[in-house]
Amino acid sequence: MIRAIAVDDEPPALRVLSNFCNRIDFIDLQKTFFRAHEALDYLASFPVDLLFLDINMPAISGLDFHKILPQPTLVIFTTAYAQYAVEGFSLNAVDYLLKPFTFERFEQAASKARDAYQFRQFQNEQEKPACLYVRADYRLYQIPLSDILYIEGLDDYIKIHREQDKPVVCRMTMKAILQQLPETGHSSERFIRVHRSFIVPMNRIEAVRNKTILLPGHEIPIGGSYETNFFQQYGG
């Protein structure tokens, strides 16, 4: 659901926007404002995903309002003046609605906002540092995958050896921890079980000698039942 507000100095225009938003199942119009400063105060505490913004307002223009937004926000400009269109799009607006606009035209703009929102969400997910979350010592650890040297199995416990800090020991099986780790994709993201007691990140492997994996400062044996799969993955 896309969280939205609308800002317009004309109450009838806000009523139109409210009505149209109610007919779109993926937009939640949380509030409307006919005073720009009240909208800014609201946004400082309650960020939204999308802003319906009139351009020709008395206290501050919608274009200037957009430039001082406290957070990056998708914007659909609404105005009765076509001459503002070029400048509106220069600010990377999602769309520009020229009043009076039909519901069909509004729906087109809403669809563009949805596409932009989904793309932004995808980018945010891609940029998030990949982490492993485990409970140990009565706390929840967030361990970046890039910090893991290797994982060692100790019966019903595992020991996560880290590059930047001491190992974390938690009650978990090797099978359970492997389900939380990426086993596909680029080698810099993959982990592979090479022994009943060891899981290693592929990008940490410096070399393989006979049936021994050489990691920085460590040697990890390759178990017989894991040998075929390992060499298929490592060779690939």
N, C-alpha and C positions, 0 to 999 in steps of 0.2 A: 504494500500500500504506500503510495506517494503522499507524504504529508505536505500540505500547501496552506498558504494564506493569500488573501487578495487585498490590494491597496488601491483605492480609487476615491477621489474627492466627491464623487457623485453616487449617492445611495442607490439610485435605480440601477446603475451599472453593477454595483455589488450584488444586488438582488439577481440580476441576470447571471452573473458568474456563479452565485450560490446554486441557482436552479440547474445550470448546466453541469456543474461539478457533481451534483446529486445524481445525475444521470450517467456518470462515468464510474464504473465499479472499482477502478484502481486509484482514484484520487480521493483523499480525505481532506476536504477543505476545513481546516481547524478553526480559523477565525477570519473575519473581514475587518478592514480598517479604512476610515475615510480621513484620518489624520496620520500623515507619514511618520511623525515623531513617535506616535504610539506604536506603530508597526516596528520601528527600529528598536524601541525599548523591549518589545515582545521578543524579537529575534535575538536579542542579546542573551536572553535566558532560555528561549525555546527555539532552537534551530529547526528549520524545515527543509524539505527537499526542493520545493517548487514555489515560486512567487509569481502571482498574476499582478502585474504592475502597470498602473496608468502612467503615461509619460507627462501629460500636461496637468500638473498639480500646482496649487498656489504657493505653498511654503517652500517646496523643493521639487525639482523635476524628477520624474522617474529615472531619467538617465543618471542624474547626480546621486539619487538614492541608491541605484545599483552599484555605483562606484564605492560607496561607503558601507556596503553590507558587511556585517561582522564575520560571516562565514561564506565560503563559496556556495552559491545557490543557483539552481536552474531558474531561468526567468522567461516568462512569456509576457511581452509588452502588449498593452491594450491602449489604444488612443483613437481619437477621431481625426487626427492630423497625419496624413500620409507622408509629409515631408520628414518626419522623424524616423522613417523606416530604415534608411541607410545607416544612420548613427546607431539605431537600436541593434541592428545585426552586427555592426562593428564591435559591439560589446559581447559578442558570442551568445546572443539571446537564442533560446530554443525556437521561438517563432514570434510573429508580430501580427496581432489581430487588429484590423481596422474596423472601428465601430461604425454602424451597427453590424455585428457579425452573426451568422446563423449558427445553430447547434452543429450542423455538419462541418462548418469551418472550425468551430471550437474543438470538435472531436478530432480533426486532423492535427491540430496543435497539441492536444492532449496525448495523442499517439506518439508524436515526436518527443514529447517530454518523457514518456514511458521508455522509449528507445534510449534516450540520453541517460536516463536514470539507471537503466539496466547496464549500460556500457560503463557508467561511472562505478557502479557496484562491482562489476567484473574487474575493473582496474584496481579498485581498492583491495579486492581479494588477492590479486596477483602481487600487489606490493607488500602485503602483510608478511612479516618474517615467519617462516614455518617453524612451529614449535611443537614439542612433546609435553603433555601435561601428565604428571604423576603425583600421587600422594605418598609422602614419606615424612617421618618425624612430626606427625600431626600438622602438616602444612601441605599446601599444593605448590609443587615446583613447576615453573615454566622453563623448559630447557630448549633453547634454539637447536634445531637439528644440525646446524653447522658447527655446534660446539661439541657434538658427540664423537668421541674417539672410537669407542666400540661398546657393546653391551654384553655383559657376562651373566650367564644363568647359574644360580646357586639354589638347586632344588626348587622351593616355592618362592624364592626371592630372585630379583635381578639387581645387578650392579651396573649403573650407567656411568661409564668412565668419561669424564669431560676434560676438554682442553683448558678451559679458563677457571675451573674450580675443582674442589674435591669430588669424588664419586658420590652419586646418590643411590642408596640402597632402599628398595621398596618391595613390598610383598606383591608379586605379580608373576605370572608364568611367561615363558618365552613366547608362547603362542599368542598370548593376549597382547604383549607389547608389540609383536610384529604386526598385528592388525592395525596398530596406530601409526605405523611407519610406512612411507611410500616405497613400494616395491617395483613400481614402473616409472616410466618417464626417463628424463635425462640422467646420466650416471651421477651427476652432482646432487641428485635428489633421492637416489635409491639406496635402500638398505637390503642386505641379503643375509640369510642365515647360512653359516658355513660349517657349523658344528652344533651338536646338541646343546653346547654351552656358550656359543658365541654368535653374535650378530654384528656385522661390520657395515659401515657406510662405504659405498663403492668408490667415492671420490677420495677416500683416505688411503686406498691401496697404492703403495709405491711399487711393489713387485710381488711376484709369486715364485717361490723356489720350492721345487718338488711339491709337497703337499702342505706348504707353509705360506701364509699370507704375511707380507711384511708391511706393517703400518709404521708411522713415525714413532720410533722408540719401543715398538711392541711386535711380537710375533704371534700369530694366531693359527692354530692347526686347522686343516680342512678335514672334516669328518667324512668317512667313507660313503655314507648314505647321502651326503650333500655335495659330493665331488662333481658328479655329472652336471647338475643344475648350475653349480657355481661356474664351471668352465664355459658352459653355454652362455651364461649371462656376462661373464667377464670378457669372453672372447667377442661377444656381440657388441 
